[in-house]
Amino acid sequence: MKKQKQILTNNICNFSKISLFLSVLIVIMFVFSACEQDEVIDSHRPQVYTNGFPVVAIDVDFAFPIDWSSSPNDLQFFRENWLGATLNVSNTSEQFEMTDVDILARGRGNSTWWSFGEKRPIRFRFPDDAWQAMFDSPHVGRDWVTFANVADPSHLRNFAAYYLADLLSFHFTPQTWFVHLYLDGDYRGVYLLLDEREAIEGRGNLTLHEDPAISEYMIEFDIRTRDSDEAVNTHWVDVRGPWDIRHPSTSAWMSEPNNPHALYVEDFLTRVDDAILNQDQATLETLIDLETFIDYYLVHEFMRNQDTRWSSMFFTIRGQNENRRLYAGPVWDFDLSAGSTYYVSSPIGSHAVRSYYESSRMDWFYHLYHADWFRDLANQRWKDIRDQEISQMMTRVHYIATTFENEFDRDFTRWPNQGNLHENWNSSAQTRILSGPLAQTEYLLEWMDARVHWMDEWLAK
């Protein structure tokens, strides 16, 4: 009897142990399942990418066959002139398809047009009375641009910067779509289609007005502007470097020297410049939007953008009366960044990865970084976005690279030397030894991970 009781007791204990083990196992499985569910990535533009990347075909009404490889006259002509063309969009959802739509087309870009081989960027324009939206864009537009990403063998540096900026606080960040581009029936490879930088609703959302104190402005810091045939204080001003006034650009307002709009922009930027050099927080808070300045600095510094203080640095003057401020953004042109160039690549952990860049090249951010109050704000903002927006962006980059590996490989077959076409700007030892876009993306993400740790140290000083 005692033996039976002992057996029964042992069985109960064993059953309790088994029950406890099963309960713990169920909890572990539930937690694992929940974590696994958190890792699931939403499909990227699923209505657009129904079968890989959409096909955008542009047929241009050339009066002559353009020679992409050896005819500078042809290239110059197409770079400088709008030509009649026809647009067709396919391999996407039916509502986004286009058939024989009349457009204008021309070349675009500076270095990427002349210095990086035959894969060149294109810009196209819908007629003034027939603006259209591309794919799932919520707004119509006149001009749309394509990036060839020839300096970036991963194709994803521009995408990463725009995706990150879209998660932050900028008024306008161009939307992006990967497409296969055909020009006159010739496959030109994978391109990134973007919104143009315009003042219109849905993009810059700027009020343009004949009164310079009411008008809002989009301006670009661009060293090449100094080479303009136009005198200073026409469509551009010089305040610690040349600023091109992109909007308003109406010739009647901007063509005359010392026109009121140019003088207004010059005065406003001069006041901002003085306050930044004096690290005057109280005055700056009445002149600039600190949130966008901090985010703009962090995006550029994190990406270590080679074009900093060279070109493509956009700002807007917006708001009225006491609410008028200089806002940083939109971000633009990041193919020469994040380890893609000779100057900023090299092995992970090297000096090039672990060094400041934006803070030394752009005078404004150099002085702001060395103001304790700005660095403290930037450090706090970095802590806020490090494990959220930065992590989300890197996860999305990995998702795009792996999900659309075959699409990018098709471009690699067409342009096997992409990313290695200029002896100075992107003759990186790292990018040269890697074959294919996926390997290049793995390097990009390793570079970003190293940069995250460097940013932690840099901003905490």
C-alpha positions as CSV (number, residue, x, y, z in Angstrom):
1,M,0.0,0.0,0.0
2,K,2.8,2.3,0.9
3,K,4.5,1.4,-2.3
4,Q,1.4,2.2,-4.4
5,K,1.1,5.6,-2.6
6,Q,4.7,6.3,-3.3
7,I,4.2,5.4,-7.0
8,L,1.1,7.6,-7.1
9,T,3.0,10.5,-5.5
10,N,5.9,10.1,-7.9
11,N,3.5,10.1,-10.8
12,I,1.8,13.2,-9.6
13,C,5.2,14.9,-9.1
14,N,6.3,13.8,-12.6
15,F,3.1,15.0,-14.1
16,S,3.5,18.3,-12.3
17,K,7.0,18.6,-13.6
18,I,5.8,17.7,-17.1
19,S,3.0,20.2,-16.8
20,L,5.3,22.9,-15.6
21,F,7.8,22.1,-18.5
22,L,5.0,22.2,-21.0
23,S,3.7,25.5,-19.6
24,V,7.1,27.0,-19.8
25,L,7.6,25.7,-23.3
26,I,4.3,27.2,-24.4
27,V,5.2,30.5,-23.0
28,I,8.6,30.4,-24.7
29,M,7.0,29.4,-28.0
30,F,4.5,32.2,-27.6
31,V,7.2,34.8,-26.9
32,F,9.3,33.5,-29.8
33,S,6.3,33.6,-32.0
34,A,5.5,37.1,-31.0
35,C,9.1,38.2,-31.5
36,E,9.1,36.4,-34.9
37,Q,5.9,38.3,-35.8
38,D,7.6,41.6,-34.9
39,E,10.3,40.8,-37.4
40,V,7.9,40.4,-40.2
41,I,8.4,43.2,-42.7
42,D,5.5,44.8,-44.5
43,S,5.7,44.4,-48.3
44,H,7.2,47.5,-49.9
45,R,4.7,49.2,-52.2
46,P,2.9,45.9,-52.9
47,Q,0.5,47.5,-55.5
48,V,3.5,48.8,-57.4
49,Y,5.8,45.9,-57.2
50,T,3.4,43.2,-58.4
51,N,6.0,41.3,-60.4
52,G,9.3,42.8,-59.6
53,F,10.1,46.4,-60.6
54,P,7.8,48.2,-63.0
55,V,9.0,49.0,-66.5
56,V,9.2,52.7,-67.6
57,A,9.8,53.1,-71.3
58,I,10.6,56.5,-72.9
59,D,10.8,56.9,-76.6
60,V,12.4,60.2,-77.6
61,D,11.7,62.0,-80.9
62,F,15.4,62.4,-81.7
63,A,16.2,64.1,-85.0
64,F,19.3,61.9,-85.0
65,P,20.4,58.7,-83.2
66,I,22.1,59.6,-80.0
67,D,25.5,58.0,-79.3
68,W,25.7,57.4,-75.6
69,S,29.4,56.5,-75.6
70,S,31.3,58.9,-77.8
71,S,29.4,61.9,-79.0
72,P,29.7,64.8,-76.6
73,N,27.6,67.0,-79.0
74,D,24.7,64.6,-78.8
75,L,25.0,64.3,-75.1
76,Q,25.2,68.1,-74.6
77,F,22.2,68.6,-76.8
78,F,20.1,66.1,-74.9
79,R,21.3,67.4,-71.5
80,E,20.3,71.0,-72.3
81,N,17.1,70.6,-74.4
82,W,13.6,69.2,-73.7
83,L,12.7,66.8,-76.5
84,G,9.3,65.4,-77.4
85,A,8.8,61.8,-76.2
86,T,6.3,59.1,-75.4
87,L,6.0,57.4,-72.0
88,N,4.8,53.8,-71.4
89,V,4.6,52.2,-67.9
90,S,4.0,48.5,-67.5
91,N,4.6,45.5,-65.3
92,T,2.7,47.0,-62.4
93,S,-0.9,47.2,-61.2
94,E,-3.3,48.1,-64.0
95,Q,-4.3,51.5,-62.4
96,F,-0.6,52.6,-62.6
97,E,0.0,51.6,-66.2
98,M,0.4,54.3,-68.9
99,T,0.2,53.9,-72.7
100,D,1.6,56.3,-75.2
101,V,1.5,59.4,-73.0
102,D,3.0,62.5,-74.5
103,I,5.8,63.9,-72.4
104,L,9.1,65.9,-72.8
105,A,12.4,64.3,-71.8
106,R,16.0,65.4,-71.3
107,G,19.1,64.4,-69.6
108,R,19.9,65.5,-66.1
109,G,22.7,65.5,-63.6
110,N,26.2,66.9,-63.6
111,S,28.9,64.4,-62.6
112,T,26.7,61.5,-63.3
113,W,25.9,62.8,-66.8
114,W,29.5,63.4,-67.8
115,S,31.9,61.4,-65.6
116,F,30.3,58.0,-64.8
117,G,29.9,56.2,-68.1
118,E,26.9,55.5,-70.3
119,K,24.2,54.8,-67.7
120,R,22.9,58.4,-67.4
121,P,19.9,59.9,-65.5
122,I,16.8,61.1,-67.2
123,R,14.2,63.7,-66.4
124,F,10.7,63.8,-67.9
125,R,7.8,66.3,-67.9
126,F,4.1,66.0,-68.4
127,P,2.3,68.8,-70.4
128,D,1.3,71.8,-68.3
129,D,-2.4,71.0,-68.6
130,A,-1.9,67.2,-67.9
131,W,0.2,66.7,-64.8
132,Q,0.0,63.1,-63.5
133,A,0.9,61.0,-60.5
134,M,3.3,58.2,-60.9
135,F,2.4,54.9,-59.3
136,D,0.9,55.3,-55.8
137,S,2.0,58.9,-55.3
138,P,-0.8,60.8,-53.6
139,H,-0.2,63.9,-55.7
140,V,0.2,64.9,-59.4
141,G,3.4,66.5,-60.6
142,R,4.8,68.0,-63.7
143,D,8.4,66.9,-63.5
144,W,9.8,63.5,-62.4
145,V,13.4,62.5,-62.2
146,T,15.4,59.3,-62.3
147,F,18.7,58.5,-60.5
148,A,21.0,56.1,-62.3
149,N,22.9,55.4,-59.0
150,V,26.0,54.7,-61.0
151,A,28.3,55.6,-58.1
152,D,26.5,53.2,-55.8
153,P,26.8,49.5,-56.7
154,S,24.2,48.5,-54.0
155,H,21.6,50.9,-55.6
156,L,20.4,51.6,-52.0
157,R,22.2,54.6,-50.6
158,N,19.8,57.2,-52.0
159,F,16.9,55.0,-51.0
160,A,18.2,54.7,-47.5
161,A,18.6,58.5,-47.0
162,Y,15.1,59.2,-48.4
163,Y,13.5,56.4,-46.4
164,L,15.2,57.7,-43.2
165,A,14.2,61.3,-43.9
166,D,10.7,60.2,-44.5
167,L,10.6,58.8,-41.0
168,L,11.8,62.1,-39.5
169,S,10.4,65.6,-39.4
170,F,11.0,67.1,-42.8
171,H,8.3,69.0,-44.6
172,F,9.0,67.3,-47.9
173,T,10.9,64.1,-48.8
174,P,10.8,62.8,-52.3
175,Q,9.0,59.5,-52.7
176,T,11.0,56.8,-54.5
177,W,10.3,53.9,-56.8
178,F,12.7,51.4,-58.3
179,V,12.0,50.9,-62.0
180,H,13.6,49.2,-65.1
181,L,14.2,52.0,-67.6
182,Y,14.1,51.6,-71.3
183,L,15.2,54.5,-73.6
184,D,14.2,54.1,-77.3
185,G,13.9,50.3,-76.8
186,D,17.3,50.0,-75.2
187,Y,17.4,48.6,-71.6
188,R,19.2,51.1,-69.5
189,G,19.0,49.3,-66.1
190,V,17.5,49.8,-62.7
191,Y,16.8,53.4,-61.9
192,L,15.3,55.2,-58.9
193,L,12.3,57.3,-59.8
194,L,11.7,60.4,-57.6
195,D,9.5,63.4,-57.1
196,E,11.2,66.6,-58.4
197,R,12.1,69.3,-56.0
198,E,9.2,71.7,-56.7
199,A,7.2,74.3,-54.8
200,I,3.8,72.7,-55.7
201,E,1.3,71.1,-53.4
202,G,2.4,67.6,-52.3
203,R,6.0,68.5,-52.8
204,G,7.6,71.7,-51.4
205,N,4.2,73.2,-50.6
206,L,5.6,76.7,-50.9
207,T,3.7,79.9,-51.4
208,L,5.3,82.0,-54.2
209,H,4.5,85.7,-54.2
210,E,5.7,88.9,-55.8
211,D,6.2,90.4,-52.4
212,P,9.6,88.9,-51.2
213,A,8.5,89.2,-47.5
214,I,5.5,87.0,-48.2
215,S,7.0,84.6,-50.8
216,E,8.5,81.3,-49.6
217,Y,11.8,80.0,-51.0
218,M,13.6,76.8,-51.9
219,I,17.3,77.3,-52.0
220,E,20.3,75.0,-52.7
221,F,23.9,75.4,-51.6
222,D,25.8,74.5,-54.8
223,I,29.4,75.5,-55.4
224,R,28.9,75.3,-59.2
225,T,26.5,78.2,-59.0
226,R,29.5,80.6,-58.8
227,D,30.2,79.6,-62.5
228,S,26.8,81.0,-63.5
229,D,26.7,83.6,-66.3
230,E,24.3,85.6,-64.2
231,A,25.6,88.1,-61.7
232,V,25.3,87.5,-57.9
233,N,22.0,88.6,-56.5
234,T,20.0,87.5,-59.5
235,H,18.9,83.9,-59.2
236,W,21.6,83.3,-56.6
237,V,23.2,84.9,-53.6
238,D,26.6,84.6,-51.9
239,V,26.4,84.0,-48.1
240,R,29.4,82.0,-47.0
241,G,29.1,80.3,-50.3
242,P,26.8,80.3,-53.3
243,W,23.0,79.7,-52.8
244,D,20.9,79.0,-55.9
245,I,17.3,80.2,-55.5
246,R,15.4,77.3,-57.0
247,H,11.9,78.7,-56.1
248,P,10.7,81.3,-57.0
249,S,12.4,81.0,-60.3
250,T,10.2,83.2,-62.5
251,S,12.6,85.1,-64.8
252,A,10.7,88.3,-64.4
253,W,11.4,88.2,-60.6
254,M,14.9,86.8,-60.6
255,S,16.8,87.9,-63.8
256,E,17.6,91.5,-62.8
257,P,20.7,92.1,-60.5
258,N,19.8,93.1,-56.9
259,N,16.2,92.1,-57.5
260,P,14.0,92.3,-54.3
261,H,13.7,88.5,-53.9
262,A,17.5,87.9,-54.1
263,L,18.2,90.7,-51.7
264,Y,15.6,89.4,-49.2
265,V,17.2,85.9,-49.3
266,E,20.7,87.4,-48.9
267,D,19.6,89.4,-45.9
268,F,17.8,86.4,-44.3
269,L,20.7,84.0,-44.8
270,T,23.2,86.7,-43.5
271,R,21.2,86.9,-40.2
272,V,21.2,83.2,-39.9
273,D,24.9,83.0,-40.7
274,D,25.7,85.6,-38.0
275,A,23.7,83.8,-35.4
276,I,25.2,80.4,-36.2
277,L,28.8,81.8,-36.1
278,N,28.0,83.4,-32.7
279,Q,26.3,80.1,-31.5
280,D,23.4,82.3,-30.4
281,Q,20.7,79.9,-29.5
282,A,18.0,82.5,-28.6
283,T,18.4,84.4,-31.9
284,L,18.6,81.2,-33.9
285,E,15.3,79.9,-32.5
286,T,13.7,83.0,-34.1
287,L,15.3,82.3,-37.5
288,I,15.6,78.6,-38.1
289,D,13.6,75.5,-37.4
290,L,15.9,73.6,-35.0
291,E,14.2,70.2,-35.4
292,T,14.8,70.0,-39.1
293,F,18.4,71.4,-38.7
294,I,19.2,68.6,-36.2
295,D,17.6,65.9,-38.3
296,Y,19.3,67.2,-41.4
297,Y,22.7,67.2,-39.6
298,L,22.2,63.7,-38.3
299,V,21.2,62.2,-41.7
300,H,24.2,63.8,-43.4
301,E,26.6,62.9,-40.7
302,F,25.4,59.4,-40.3
303,M,25.6,58.8,-44.1
304,R,28.9,60.7,-44.3
305,N,27.7,62.3,-47.5
306,Q,30.5,63.2,-49.9
307,D,28.5,66.1,-51.5
308,T,28.3,68.0,-48.2
309,R,29.2,71.7,-48.8
310,W,29.5,70.9,-52.5
311,S,26.0,70.7,-53.8
312,S,22.5,69.3,-53.3
313,M,22.1,70.8,-49.9
314,F,18.5,72.1,-49.8
315,F,16.8,74.5,-47.4
316,T,13.5,76.4,-47.5
317,I,12.4,79.7,-46.0
318,R,8.7,79.3,-45.1
319,G,6.1,80.7,-42.8
320,Q,4.9,84.2,-42.3
321,N,5.7,87.1,-39.9
322,E,6.9,85.8,-36.5
323,N,6.6,82.2,-37.8
324,R,9.0,82.6,-40.6
325,R,12.0,80.2,-40.3
326,L,14.7,78.6,-42.4
327,Y,14.0,74.9,-42.6
328,A,16.6,72.2,-43.5
329,G,15.7,69.8,-46.3
330,P,14.7,68.2,-48.5
331,V,17.5,65.7,-48.5
332,W,18.9,64.9,-52.0
333,D,21.6,62.9,-53.7
334,F,23.4,60.4,-51.5
335,D,25.0,58.0,-54.0
336,L,28.4,59.2,-52.9
337,S,28.0,58.3,-49.2
338,A,28.1,55.5,-46.7
339,G,31.3,53.9,-47.9
340,S,30.8,54.1,-51.6
341,T,33.6,56.5,-52.5
342,Y,37.4,56.5,-52.4
343,Y,37.3,59.2,-49.8
344,V,34.9,57.7,-47.3
345,S,35.1,53.9,-47.9
346,S,37.8,51.4,-46.8
347,P,37.6,48.6,-44.3
348,I,35.0,48.6,-41.6
349,G,36.4,50.2,-38.4
350,S,38.8,52.3,-40.4
351,H,39.4,56.1,-39.8
352,A,37.1,56.8,-42.8
353,V,34.2,55.2,-41.0
354,R,35.1,56.5,-37.6
355,S,35.5,60.2,-38.3
356,Y,33.4,63.3,-38.4
357,Y,32.5,64.7,-41.8
358,E,29.5,66.9,-42.0
359,S,30.7,68.7,-38.9
360,S,34.0,69.7,-40.6
361,R,32.9,70.4,-44.2
362,M,29.8,72.5,-43.7
363,D,30.6,75.8,-41.9
364,W,27.2,76.1,-40.3
365,F,27.2,72.6,-38.8
366,Y,30.8,72.9,-37.7
367,H,29.9,75.9,-35.6
368,L,26.6,74.3,-34.4
369,Y,28.3,71.1,-33.4
370,H,30.8,73.0,-31.3
371,A,28.0,74.8,-29.4
372,D,27.3,72.7,-26.3
373,W,23.5,73.3,-26.5
374,F,23.2,72.1,-30.1
375,R,25.4,69.0,-29.5
376,D,23.3,68.1,-26.5
377,L,20.1,68.4,-28.6
378,A,21.6,66.4,-31.4
379,N,22.8,63.7,-29.0
380,Q,19.3,63.4,-27.4
381,R,17.7,63.2,-30.9
382,W,20.2,60.6,-32.0
383,K,19.4,58.5,-28.9
384,D,15.7,58.8,-29.8
385,I,16.1,57.7,-33.4
386,R,19.0,55.2,-33.1
387,D,17.0,52.1,-32.2
388,Q,13.8,53.2,-34.0
389,E,14.2,55.1,-37.3
390,I,17.8,54.2,-38.0
391,S,17.1,50.5,-37.2
392,Q,13.9,50.6,-39.3
393,M,15.8,52.1,-42.2
394,M,18.5,49.4,-42.1
395,T,16.0,46.7,-41.9
396,R,14.1,48.1,-44.9
397,V,17.4,48.3,-46.9
398,H,18.1,44.6,-46.2
399,Y,14.5,43.7,-47.1
400,I,14.7,45.5,-50.5
401,A,18.1,44.0,-51.3
402,T,17.0,40.4,-50.6
403,T,13.4,40.6,-51.9
404,F,14.4,42.2,-55.2
405,E,17.8,40.5,-55.6
406,N,17.0,39.3,-59.1
407,E,15.9,42.7,-60.2
408,F,19.2,44.3,-59.2
409,D,21.1,41.4,-60.7
410,R,19.5,42.2,-64.0
411,D,21.1,45.7,-63.8
412,F,24.4,44.1,-62.8
413,T,24.4,42.0,-65.9
414,R,23.9,45.2,-68.0
415,W,26.4,47.3,-66.1
416,P,28.9,45.0,-64.3
417,N,31.3,47.9,-63.5
418,Q,28.7,50.0,-61.8
419,G,30.2,51.7,-58.8
420,N,33.8,51.6,-60.2
421,L,33.7,54.1,-63.0
422,H,35.6,57.0,-61.6
423,E,39.2,56.8,-60.4
424,N,38.8,59.3,-57.6
425,W,35.1,59.5,-56.5
426,N,34.4,55.8,-56.2
427,S,37.4,53.7,-56.9
428,S,36.9,52.1,-53.5
429,A,39.0,49.1,-52.6
430,Q,36.0,47.7,-50.8
431,T,33.5,48.1,-53.5
432,R,35.9,46.8,-56.2
433,I,36.4,43.4,-54.5
434,L,32.7,42.7,-54.0
435,S,30.7,41.2,-56.8
436,G,27.0,41.9,-57.2
437,P,24.4,44.2,-55.5
438,L,23.6,41.8,-52.6
439,A,27.3,41.6,-51.5
440,Q,27.5,45.4,-51.9
441,T,24.4,45.8,-49.6
442,E,25.9,43.6,-47.0
443,Y,29.0,45.8,-47.0
444,L,26.7,48.9,-46.8
445,L,24.9,47.6,-43.8
446,E,28.1,46.6,-42.0
447,W,29.4,50.1,-42.7
448,M,26.2,51.6,-41.3
449,D,26.4,49.4,-38.2
450,A,30.0,50.7,-37.6
451,R,28.8,54.2,-38.2
452,V,26.0,53.9,-35.6
453,H,28.6,53.0,-32.9
454,W,30.8,55.9,-34.0
455,M,27.9,58.3,-33.8
456,D,27.2,57.2,-30.2
457,E,30.7,58.2,-29.2
458,W,30.9,61.4,-31.4
459,L,27.7,63.0,-30.1
460,A,28.4,62.1,-26.5
461,K,31.6,64.1,-26.4
